[in-house]
Amino acid sequence: MNDAPVALVTGGGSGIGAAVARQLLAAGHRVTVTGRGERRLREFADGLGHPEGLLTVVGSASSFDDVQDAVDRTRKTFGRLDTVVANAGSATHDSVVDGDPAGWTEMVLTNVLGPALLIRAAVDALKETRGRIVLIGSVAGFVPTPGNLYGATKWAVTGLAENTRRQVTEFGVGVTLVAPGRVETPFWDSYGSLPPGHLLTADQIADSVVWAIRQPAGVDVNTVVVRPLGQPN
């Protein structure tokens, strides 16, 4: 068990993050899952039967102290860190023209600052293991949508992935951007309903994340865009 790889997943109590954590645990990884809600993390662990290889840490993805604490606790508990998955994110589902600015600060900090903080906190540990950084972006980070500030945050994540890759590849650290299209997750709760048309499942996106993580040594898969059939944009 001590040689099993270790992953840290932010925002892992539900949706894509939880699906990634479940699949990695099933593949023999040890996994730390972070999130802001203690109850959600507890229910996630309860649902899995509290496996020995699971650590849950309450904290905000946009707080460097919280992120550093999660990295430190992961290394103390499991002895190493091989992969980080920057999954935590939120959306206000409005526009810069007529939206409510009250929710924008939290969204921008979580979606843009959060992945950068995770990279900063984890990079030294990942250099030791020649590990991997996975950033969960979005199709919205490739295809402009009128007035969509959420999309702008995901364009920032798209850029962050390549900027980071160029800096850490010389240390043997891989960087993968996984950019989903429409996925049926709690992401849409604040929207009020699911969007029309076929939606992917969280497990289908997790398949791509885990596939990238489990590539052979020396292989760096950088960008994976996954849309449901029928999504035109």
NORVENSUL-V64949 format. One record per backbone hydrogen bond with DSSP energy under -1.0 kcal/mol. NH is the residue of the N-H (numbers start at 1). CO is the residue of the C=O. If there is no record, write none. Layout:
BEGIN
NH;CO
NH;CO
END
This chain:
BEGIN
4;1
7;30
8;83
9;32
10;85
12;34
18;14
19;15
20;16
21;17
22;18
23;19
24;20
25;21
26;22
27;23
28;25
29;24
30;5
31;53
32;7
33;55
34;9
35;57
41;37
42;38
43;39
44;40
45;41
46;42
47;43
49;46
50;45
54;51
55;31
57;33
59;35
63;60
67;63
68;64
69;65
70;66
71;67
72;68
73;69
74;70
75;71
76;72
77;73
78;74
79;75
82;6
83;6
84;132
85;8
86;134
87;85
96;147
99;95
103;100
104;101
107;103
108;104
109;105
110;106
111;107
112;108
113;108
114;109
116;112
117;113
118;114
119;115
120;116
121;117
122;118
123;119
126;122
127;123
128;124
129;125
130;126
131;126
132;82
133;174
134;84
135;176
136;86
137;178
139;180
141;138
142;139
143;139
148;145
149;147
152;148
153;149
154;150
155;151
156;152
157;153
158;154
159;155
160;156
161;157
162;158
163;159
164;160
165;161
166;162
168;164
169;165
171;168
172;169
173;168
174;131
176;133
177;222
178;135
179;224
181;226
184;200
185;183
188;185
189;186
192;188
200;182
205;201
206;202
207;203
209;205
210;206
211;207
212;208
213;209
214;210
215;212
219;216
224;177
226;179
231;228
END
